């Protein structure tokens, strides 16, 4: 980003990016995702206008395809609070307390909910029903457990599932609940309700141990009916002192030339794993957040993990993750620790992506949003405009740039005041801003100078560009990950506004950019020489 600031002249060569890992190179001309068909609702319970409906549910809505589950959860509207659970393309809703009898309720699925490709439902979908007036005096019962009673060889980290005959009054707090006793008690855990099933997540049990679980009579259904008697089941965990390892993967570990249309990653471990990996920012590729929009799916014994990919990957980029302190079901750490998994996509990588409509979004230290997009890109000339706006779309300035096979040039700027064009300056000689490919210029420095000629005054610019000799890794808290192998670009600039023989204004700046493979500029630091404070922009999103 080239950013100059005088009292009456602002040149902000700023580049920014929302989470879509699509193409970033002219050499990789893959089409965008083709699914533009909106989802539909194929069924629901209760039927619209139904009467004498159960007061405790569960109720459900079925969709025509896999949905972005979070968008559906957020789009549901009702006068009552529901727990939600998914089974395939169907969402189940269970009231957290008994609905009133003989009362009409309406559930609305808003049209803003999306499928996995971002297609919205479109129209709001309401349906109403009337609950029964019949009293519920039947006590609940436990109808199934997983693991089953007397099961052996159970993974120490296997989640416990207890299914009841009807929806139950939910409990949430692990430390204060009194309906479930587990001996020996795990160090920590968490409850989740999925319709009539209580799922107990927990830290691994000891190996080769008898685990006893008791459901107490303090467990009640939504009508307040308790279990008629405690329900106890037990199982024995497996013996395991062997460290796990990543046995195979698809794409294979270290693979190259992977299509950017990859739909999923499959990781196969040598044995069942504890399925919750506590990954720190330093061990996750920041670029992967855009393409992974769903939780991974595990097979039945937690030895294989499938990670769905919802968007196109960036060409020529190495995607990676380090499994650090990941353990098997018995708590044995992965071998080696950490284990790195990575693959590289086909195509040519770009550290400064240029394509029509590309968009970058940053935030500053005060959480103000800055948005940049590319307009008027001409592949024949390489000319394009970089438009800077605020989060409401008001244009601040437009930078006139040019990309060639070996250079990014800055040709001039149009300055706006409140979204209205104020003036335009064009350099007599375009500035050699970035030399390409950057890999060839590690440790290099080059100078530049030019003039923007005006009717009232001229703007003289001179300075230098330096590319640091070593690439760096940059942690990004907003994206919960790390941009690895970033080039560090330093720009030092002196600017003078001259009328006749008089200097009427001047500015001296030092700007630092971090350029990530595939994404572009992921951090920009703007320092005005002589000022203590510097402005920092951090990427939070991109759409290329």
C-alpha positions as CSV (number, residue, x, y, z in Angstrom):
1,X,0.0,0.0,0.0
2,X,1.3,3.4,-1.0
3,X,-0.1,6.0,1.3
4,X,1.0,9.6,1.2
5,X,-0.7,12.3,3.3
6,X,-0.3,16.1,2.9
7,X,-2.6,18.8,4.3
8,X,-4.4,19.0,1.0
9,X,-3.3,15.8,-0.7
10,X,-3.9,12.2,0.3
11,X,-2.4,9.3,-1.6
12,X,-3.5,6.1,0.0
13,X,-2.2,3.1,-1.9
14,X,-4.0,0.7,0.3
15,X,-5.0,-2.9,-0.5
16,X,-7.5,-4.9,1.5
17,X,-9.5,-8.2,1.5
18,X,-13.8,-10.9,3.2
19,X,-13.0,-14.8,3.4
20,X,-13.3,-16.3,-0.1
21,X,-10.3,-18.2,-1.3
22,X,-10.9,-18.1,-5.1
23,X,-8.5,-17.5,-7.9
24,X,-5.7,-15.0,-7.7
25,X,-3.8,-15.4,-10.9
26,X,-4.5,-14.7,-14.6
27,X,-2.7,-18.0,-15.3
28,X,-5.4,-20.0,-13.4
29,X,-8.6,-19.2,-15.2
30,X,-11.0,-21.5,-13.3
31,X,-14.7,-20.7,-13.3
32,X,-16.4,-19.6,-10.1
33,X,-18.7,-22.0,-8.2
34,X,-21.7,-22.8,-10.4
35,X,-24.3,-23.6,-7.7
36,X,-26.7,-20.6,-7.9
37,X,-29.9,-22.6,-7.1
38,X,-31.6,-21.4,-3.9
39,X,-32.5,-24.1,-1.3
40,X,-36.2,-24.9,-0.6
41,X,-38.1,-26.3,2.4
42,X,-39.3,-29.8,1.6
43,X,-41.2,-30.6,4.7
44,X,-41.8,-29.7,8.4
45,X,-43.5,-30.8,11.6
46,X,-46.0,-29.8,12.7
47,X,-47.9,-29.2,9.5
48,X,-49.2,-25.6,9.0
49,X,-52.5,-25.2,10.9
50,X,-52.1,-28.5,12.8
51,X,-53.9,-28.8,16.2
52,X,-53.5,-31.0,19.3
53,X,-49.7,-30.9,18.8
54,X,-47.2,-32.1,21.4
55,X,-46.2,-29.3,23.8
56,X,-42.6,-30.6,24.1
57,X,-41.7,-31.3,20.5
58,X,-39.3,-31.9,18.9
59,X,-40.3,-30.0,15.8
60,X,-38.4,-30.1,12.5
61,X,-37.8,-28.5,9.2
62,X,-36.3,-30.4,6.2
63,X,-34.4,-28.6,3.4
64,X,-33.7,-29.6,-0.2
65,X,-29.9,-29.6,0.3
66,X,-27.2,-29.2,2.9
67,X,-27.4,-25.8,4.6
68,X,-25.1,-23.4,6.3
69,X,-26.3,-24.6,9.8
70,X,-25.3,-21.4,11.6
71,X,-27.3,-19.2,9.1
72,X,-30.4,-21.4,9.7
73,X,-30.0,-21.3,13.5
74,X,-29.8,-17.5,13.3
75,X,-32.7,-17.2,10.9
76,X,-35.3,-19.0,13.1
77,X,-37.9,-16.8,14.7
78,X,-40.4,-17.8,17.4
79,X,-41.9,-16.6,20.6
80,X,-40.2,-19.5,22.4
81,X,-36.6,-20.6,22.9
82,X,-35.5,-23.8,21.1
83,X,-32.5,-26.1,21.3
84,X,-31.5,-27.1,17.7
85,X,-29.9,-30.2,16.3
86,X,-29.2,-31.4,12.8
87,X,-29.6,-34.7,11.1
88,X,-28.5,-34.5,7.5
89,X,-30.5,-31.7,5.8
90,X,-33.1,-31.5,8.6
91,X,-33.0,-29.2,11.7
92,X,-34.8,-30.3,14.9
93,X,-36.1,-27.8,17.4
94,X,-36.9,-28.7,21.0
95,X,-38.4,-26.2,23.4
96,X,-36.3,-25.4,26.5
97,X,-39.5,-25.4,28.6
98,X,-43.0,-26.8,28.1
99,X,-45.2,-24.8,25.7
100,X,-48.6,-23.6,26.9
101,X,-51.5,-25.8,26.2
102,X,-54.2,-24.9,23.6
103,X,-52.0,-22.1,22.3
104,X,-51.1,-21.2,18.7
105,X,-47.4,-20.9,18.0
106,X,-45.6,-19.8,14.8
107,X,-42.1,-20.8,13.7
108,X,-40.6,-18.7,10.9
109,X,-37.6,-19.7,8.8
110,X,-36.3,-16.3,7.4
111,X,-35.4,-16.1,3.8
112,X,-31.8,-15.0,4.7
113,X,-30.7,-18.5,5.6
114,X,-28.2,-20.0,3.1
115,X,-27.0,-23.2,1.6
116,X,-23.3,-24.1,1.6
117,X,-22.7,-21.9,-1.5
118,X,-24.3,-18.8,0.0
119,X,-27.6,-19.1,-1.9
120,X,-30.4,-17.7,0.2
121,X,-33.8,-19.3,0.8
122,X,-35.3,-16.1,-0.5
123,X,-38.7,-15.8,1.1
124,X,-39.6,-16.1,4.7
125,X,-41.4,-19.4,5.5
126,X,-43.8,-19.3,8.5
127,X,-45.9,-22.2,9.7
128,X,-48.3,-22.2,12.7
129,X,-49.7,-24.9,15.0
130,X,-51.9,-25.2,18.1
131,X,-50.7,-27.3,21.1
132,X,-52.7,-29.9,22.9
133,X,-54.5,-29.2,26.1
134,X,-54.0,-32.7,27.4
135,X,-51.8,-32.9,30.6
136,X,-48.5,-34.8,30.5
137,X,-48.3,-37.1,33.5
138,X,-46.1,-39.8,31.9
139,X,-42.5,-40.1,33.4
140,X,-39.6,-40.1,30.9
141,X,-37.3,-43.0,30.5
142,X,-33.8,-43.7,29.1
143,X,-34.3,-45.7,25.8
144,X,-30.7,-45.9,24.5
145,X,-27.1,-45.2,25.5
146,X,-23.9,-45.0,23.6
147,X,-21.7,-46.7,24.7
148,X,-24.1,-49.5,25.5
149,X,-24.2,-51.1,28.9
150,X,-21.3,-53.6,29.4
151,X,-19.5,-52.4,26.2
152,X,-15.7,-53.0,26.2
153,X,-12.7,-51.6,24.3
154,X,-14.4,-48.2,24.3
155,X,-12.3,-45.2,23.3
156,X,-11.5,-43.1,26.4
157,X,-12.6,-40.0,24.6
158,X,-15.8,-41.3,23.1
159,X,-18.7,-38.9,23.7
160,X,-21.5,-40.3,25.9
161,X,-25.0,-40.1,24.4
162,X,-28.1,-40.7,26.5
163,X,-31.4,-40.8,24.6
164,X,-34.6,-40.2,26.4
165,X,-38.2,-41.1,25.5
166,X,-39.1,-37.4,25.2
167,X,-37.6,-34.0,25.4
168,X,-36.1,-33.2,28.8
169,X,-35.5,-30.1,30.9
170,X,-32.0,-29.2,29.8
171,X,-29.1,-28.8,32.1
172,X,-26.0,-27.0,31.0
173,X,-23.5,-26.3,33.7
174,X,-21.0,-29.1,34.1
175,X,-19.9,-28.1,37.6
176,X,-23.4,-27.6,39.2
177,X,-25.6,-30.1,37.4
178,X,-27.1,-33.0,39.5
179,X,-28.7,-35.3,37.0
180,X,-25.7,-37.2,35.8
181,X,-23.0,-38.9,37.9
182,X,-19.9,-40.3,36.2
183,X,-17.3,-42.4,38.0
184,X,-14.5,-41.7,37.6
185,X,-15.4,-38.1,36.8
186,X,-13.6,-36.5,33.9
187,X,-11.4,-33.5,34.5
188,X,-13.8,-31.3,32.4
189,X,-16.8,-31.7,30.2
190,X,-19.7,-30.1,28.4
191,X,-23.4,-30.9,27.8
192,X,-25.2,-30.5,24.5
193,X,-28.8,-31.3,23.8
194,X,-29.8,-32.7,20.4
195,X,-33.6,-33.1,20.4
196,X,-34.2,-36.0,22.9
197,X,-30.5,-36.9,23.2
198,X,-28.0,-35.6,25.8
199,X,-24.5,-35.5,24.4
200,X,-21.7,-35.4,27.0
201,X,-18.3,-34.2,25.8
202,X,-15.5,-34.8,28.2
203,X,-11.8,-35.1,28.6
204,X,-10.4,-38.6,28.1
205,X,-11.1,-41.3,30.7
206,X,-8.3,-43.4,32.1
207,X,-7.4,-46.4,29.8
208,X,-8.5,-49.9,30.8
209,X,-11.0,-48.6,33.4
210,X,-14.6,-49.2,34.2
211,X,-16.7,-46.1,33.7
212,X,-20.1,-46.0,35.5
213,X,-22.7,-43.5,34.5
214,X,-25.9,-42.9,36.5
215,X,-28.9,-40.8,35.4
216,X,-30.6,-39.6,38.6
217,X,-34.3,-39.1,39.2
218,X,-33.5,-35.3,39.3
219,X,-33.7,-35.6,35.5
220,X,-37.2,-34.4,34.4
221,X,-39.2,-34.0,31.2
222,X,-40.5,-30.6,30.2
223,X,-43.7,-31.2,32.1
224,X,-41.7,-31.8,35.3
225,X,-42.1,-35.5,35.5
226,X,-38.9,-37.2,36.9
227,X,-37.4,-40.5,35.9
228,X,-39.2,-43.2,38.0
229,X,-35.9,-44.7,39.1
230,X,-32.2,-44.0,38.6
231,X,-30.7,-45.5,35.4
232,X,-27.2,-46.9,35.5
233,X,-25.0,-48.2,32.7
234,X,-21.2,-48.9,32.5
235,X,-18.5,-49.7,30.0
236,X,-14.8,-50.4,30.0
237,X,-12.2,-48.3,28.2
238,X,-9.5,-49.8,26.0
239,X,-5.8,-50.3,26.7
240,X,-3.6,-47.9,24.7
241,X,0.0,-46.8,25.3
242,X,0.9,-46.3,21.6
243,X,1.2,-42.8,20.1
244,X,-0.9,-42.1,17.0
245,X,0.3,-40.8,13.7
246,X,-1.2,-39.4,10.5
247,X,-1.4,-42.6,8.5
248,X,-2.7,-41.2,5.2
249,X,-4.6,-38.2,3.7
250,X,-6.4,-37.0,0.6
251,X,-4.8,-35.0,-0.8
252,X,-1.7,-36.7,0.3
253,X,0.6,-34.9,2.7
254,X,2.9,-32.7,0.6
255,X,0.9,-33.1,-2.6
256,X,1.3,-30.5,-5.3
257,X,-0.9,-29.5,-8.3
258,X,-4.1,-29.9,-6.3
259,X,-7.2,-28.5,-8.2
260,X,-8.5,-25.3,-6.6
261,X,-12.0,-26.9,-6.8
262,X,-11.1,-29.4,-4.1
263,X,-14.2,-30.2,-2.1
264,X,-12.9,-31.9,1.0
265,X,-9.8,-33.0,2.9
266,X,-9.7,-36.4,4.5
267,X,-7.2,-37.2,7.2
268,X,-6.8,-40.8,8.4
269,X,-5.0,-41.5,11.7
270,X,-3.5,-44.7,12.8
271,X,-6.0,-45.1,15.6
272,X,-9.1,-43.3,17.2
273,X,-8.3,-39.7,18.1
274,X,-9.6,-37.4,20.8
275,X,-11.8,-35.4,18.4
276,X,-11.3,-31.9,19.8
277,X,-8.0,-30.4,18.7
278,X,-7.0,-27.3,20.7
279,X,-5.2,-25.5,17.9
280,X,-3.4,-22.2,18.6
281,X,-3.1,-19.4,16.1
282,X,0.6,-20.3,15.3
283,X,-0.4,-23.7,14.1
284,X,-3.2,-22.9,11.6
285,X,-3.1,-21.4,8.1
286,X,-5.1,-18.2,8.3
287,X,-6.2,-18.6,4.7
288,X,-8.1,-21.8,5.5
289,X,-10.8,-20.1,7.5
290,X,-12.7,-18.9,4.4
291,X,-12.9,-22.2,2.8
292,X,-13.8,-24.3,5.8
293,X,-17.2,-23.2,7.0
294,X,-18.4,-26.3,8.7
295,X,-17.1,-28.4,11.6
296,X,-15.2,-31.5,10.4
297,X,-17.0,-34.9,10.3
298,X,-15.5,-37.9,12.1
299,X,-16.1,-41.5,11.2
300,X,-17.7,-43.8,13.9
301,X,-14.5,-44.6,15.7
302,X,-12.9,-41.1,15.3
303,X,-9.9,-42.4,13.3
304,X,-10.8,-40.5,10.1
305,X,-11.7,-36.8,9.8
306,X,-13.4,-35.3,6.7
307,X,-13.0,-31.5,6.4
308,X,-15.6,-30.0,3.9
309,X,-14.3,-27.1,1.7
310,X,-17.0,-24.7,0.7
311,X,-15.1,-22.3,-1.6
312,X,-12.5,-22.4,-4.3
313,X,-8.9,-22.4,-3.1
314,X,-6.3,-19.9,-4.2
315,X,-4.0,-21.1,-7.0
316,X,-0.3,-21.8,-6.3
317,X,-0.8,-21.7,-2.5
318,X,0.4,-24.1,0.1
319,X,-2.3,-24.8,2.6
320,X,-1.2,-26.2,5.9
321,X,-2.0,-27.1,9.5
322,X,0.2,-28.3,12.4
323,X,-1.4,-30.8,14.7
324,X,0.2,-29.7,17.9
325,X,-0.5,-31.7,21.1
326,X,-3.3,-33.6,19.3
327,X,-3.9,-36.8,21.1
328,X,-5.5,-40.2,20.5
329,X,-8.5,-41.3,22.5
330,X,-6.2,-42.4,25.4
331,X,-4.4,-39.1,25.6
332,X,-1.2,-40.2,23.8
333,X,0.3,-37.2,21.8
334,X,0.6,-37.4,18.1
335,X,4.0,-38.7,16.6
336,X,5.8,-36.5,15.7
337,X,4.4,-33.6,17.8
338,X,3.6,-31.4,16.0
339,X,2.7,-33.2,12.8
340,X,2.4,-30.9,9.7
341,X,-0.1,-31.5,7.0
342,X,0.1,-29.5,3.8
343,X,-0.7,-29.5,0.1
344,X,-0.1,-27.0,-2.8
345,X,-2.7,-26.0,-5.3
346,X,-2.2,-25.9,-9.1
347,X,-1.5,-22.6,-10.8
348,X,0.8,-19.6,-10.3
349,X,0.8,-17.8,-7.0
350,X,0.4,-14.0,-6.7
351,X,1.4,-11.8,-3.8
352,X,-0.6,-8.9,-5.3
353,X,-3.7,-10.4,-6.8
354,X,-5.3,-8.3,-9.6
355,X,-8.8,-9.2,-10.9
356,X,-11.9,-7.2,-11.7
357,X,-14.2,-6.8,-8.6
358,X,-11.6,-8.2,-6.2
359,X,-12.2,-6.9,-2.7
360,X,-10.3,-6.6,0.5
361,X,-11.5,-5.6,4.0
362,X,-9.3,-4.4,6.9
363,X,-9.9,-2.9,10.4
364,X,-7.7,-0.4,12.1
365,X,-6.8,-0.1,15.8
366,X,-10.2,1.5,16.5
367,X,-12.1,-1.2,14.6
368,X,-13.0,1.2,11.8
369,X,-13.6,-0.8,8.5
370,X,-11.6,0.1,5.4
371,X,-12.6,-1.5,2.1
372,X,-10.7,-1.7,-1.2
373,X,-11.8,-3.1,-4.5
374,X,-10.5,-3.3,-8.0
375,X,-12.5,-1.7,-10.8
376,X,-11.9,-1.1,-14.5
377,X,-9.2,-3.7,-14.9
378,X,-8.0,-4.1,-18.5
379,X,-6.0,-7.3,-19.1
380,X,-4.7,-5.9,-22.4
381,X,-3.1,-2.8,-20.9
382,X,-2.8,-3.9,-17.3
383,X,-4.5,-0.7,-16.1
384,X,-6.9,-0.9,-13.1
385,X,-8.4,1.4,-10.5
386,X,-8.1,0.7,-6.8
387,X,-11.1,2.2,-5.1
388,X,-11.0,3.0,-1.4
389,X,-14.3,3.3,0.5
390,X,-15.6,3.3,4.1
391,X,-17.9,0.5,5.3
392,X,-20.9,2.4,3.9
393,X,-19.6,2.6,0.4
394,X,-18.5,6.3,0.3
395,X,-15.5,6.7,-2.0
396,X,-12.4,8.3,-0.4
397,X,-10.1,8.0,-3.3
398,X,-9.3,6.1,-6.5
399,X,-5.7,5.0,-7.3
400,X,-4.8,4.5,-10.9
401,X,-2.4,1.5,-11.2
402,X,-0.9,-0.8,-13.8
403,X,0.3,-4.4,-13.5
404,X,2.8,-5.9,-15.9
405,X,4.6,-9.2,-15.9
406,X,7.3,-7.8,-13.8
407,X,6.0,-4.7,-12.1
408,X,3.2,-2.9,-10.2
409,X,3.1,0.8,-11.1
410,X,1.3,3.7,-9.4
411,X,0.1,6.1,-12.2
412,X,-1.9,8.6,-10.2
413,X,-4.8,9.4,-7.9
414,X,-8.3,10.8,-7.9
415,X,-9.2,12.4,-4.5
416,X,-12.8,12.5,-3.3
417,X,-14.5,14.7,-0.7
418,X,-17.6,13.1,0.8
419,X,-17.8,10.8,-2.2
420,X,-17.6,13.7,-4.7
421,X,-14.5,14.0,-7.0
422,X,-12.2,16.8,-5.8
423,X,-9.2,16.5,-8.1
424,X,-7.0,14.1,-10.1
425,X,-3.2,13.9,-10.2
426,X,-1.2,11.7,-12.6
427,X,2.5,11.1,-12.4
428,X,4.6,12.1,-15.3
429,X,6.5,8.9,-14.8
430,X,4.7,6.0,-13.1
431,X,6.2,4.9,-9.9
432,X,7.9,1.4,-9.7
433,X,6.0,0.3,-6.6
434,X,6.4,-3.5,-6.6
435,X,8.8,-5.6,-8.7
436,X,7.6,-9.0,-9.7
437,X,8.1,-11.8,-8.8
438,X,8.9,-10.7,-5.3
439,X,11.0,-13.9,-4.8
440,X,13.6,-12.4,-7.1
441,X,14.0,-9.2,-5.1
442,X,14.6,-10.5,-1.5
443,X,17.0,-8.0,0.1
444,X,16.8,-5.6,-2.8
445,X,16.3,-1.8,-2.7
446,X,15.4,0.6,-5.6
447,X,14.7,4.3,-5.9
448,X,12.1,6.3,-7.7
449,X,11.1,9.9,-8.4
450,X,8.4,11.6,-10.4
451,X,6.2,14.7,-10.7
452,X,2.5,15.3,-10.9
453,X,2.0,18.5,-12.9
454,X,-0.9,20.8,-11.9
455,X,-2.3,24.2,-12.9
456,X,-1.7,25.7,-9.4
457,X,1.1,23.6,-8.1
458,X,3.2,20.5,-8.8
459,X,3.7,17.5,-6.5
460,X,7.3,16.2,-6.5
461,X,7.8,12.7,-5.1
462,X,11.0,10.7,-4.5
463,X,11.9,7.7,-2.3
464,X,12.9,4.1,-2.2
465,X,11.5,0.6,-1.8
466,X,13.1,-2.1,0.2
467,X,12.2,-5.8,0.3
468,X,13.5,-7.4,3.5
469,X,15.9,-10.3,2.9
470,X,13.9,-12.9,4.9
471,X,10.2,-13.7,4.8
472,X,8.2,-13.7,8.0
473,X,5.1,-15.5,9.6
474,X,2.3,-13.1,10.6
475,X,-0.3,-14.1,13.2
476,X,-3.8,-12.8,12.6
477,X,-6.1,-12.9,15.6
478,X,-9.2,-11.9,13.6
479,X,-8.8,-15.0,11.3
480,X,-7.4,-17.2,14.1
481,X,-4.4,-18.3,12.1
482,X,-1.1,-17.4,10.6
483,X,0.0,-16.0,7.2
484,X,3.2,-17.9,6.6
485,X,6.1,-16.7,4.3
486,X,5.0,-13.1,4.0
487,X,7.2,-10.6,2.1
488,X,7.9,-7.4,4.0
489,X,7.8,-4.4,1.8
490,X,9.2,-1.0,3.0
491,X,8.4,2.3,1.3
492,X,10.1,5.5,2.2
493,X,8.8,8.6,0.6
494,X,9.5,12.4,0.5
495,X,6.8,14.6,-1.1
496,X,6.8,18.3,-1.8
497,X,3.9,20.5,-3.1
498,X,5.5,23.3,-5.1
499,X,3.9,26.5,-6.5
500,X,6.4,28.3,-8.8
501,X,9.6,28.2,-6.8
502,X,7.9,28.0,-3.4
503,X,7.3,24.8,-1.4
504,X,3.8,25.1,0.1
505,X,3.6,21.7,1.8
506,X,5.7,18.6,2.3
507,X,5.4,15.2,3.8
508,X,7.8,12.3,4.7
509,X,6.5,8.8,5.2
510,X,7.5,5.2,5.9
511,X,5.0,2.5,5.0
512,X,5.4,-1.2,5.7
513,X,3.4,-3.9,3.9
514,X,3.2,-7.7,4.6
515,X,2.3,-9.6,1.4
516,X,0.9,-13.1,1.8
517,X,0.9,-15.8,-0.9
518,X,-2.4,-15.7,-2.7
519,X,-4.1,-13.1,-0.5
520,X,-2.0,-10.0,-1.0
521,X,-1.5,-7.4,1.6
522,X,-2.5,-8.7,5.1
523,X,-1.1,-5.9,7.2
524,X,-0.2,-2.3,6.5
525,X,1.6,0.1,8.8
526,X,1.6,3.8,7.9
527,X,4.2,5.9,9.7
528,X,4.5,9.7,9.1
529,X,8.1,10.6,9.9
530,X,8.3,12.7,13.0
531,X,5.0,11.4,14.5
532,X,4.9,9.0,17.4
533,X,1.7,7.3,16.3
534,X,1.5,5.0,13.3
535,X,-1.7,3.7,11.7
536,X,-2.0,-0.1,11.3
537,X,-4.5,-2.0,9.2
538,X,-5.1,-5.7,9.6
539,X,-6.9,-7.9,7.1
540,X,-10.2,-9.5,8.3
541,X,-11.7,-10.7,5.0
542,X,-11.2,-10.9,1.2
543,X,-13.1,-11.9,-1.9
544,X,-10.9,-12.4,-5.0
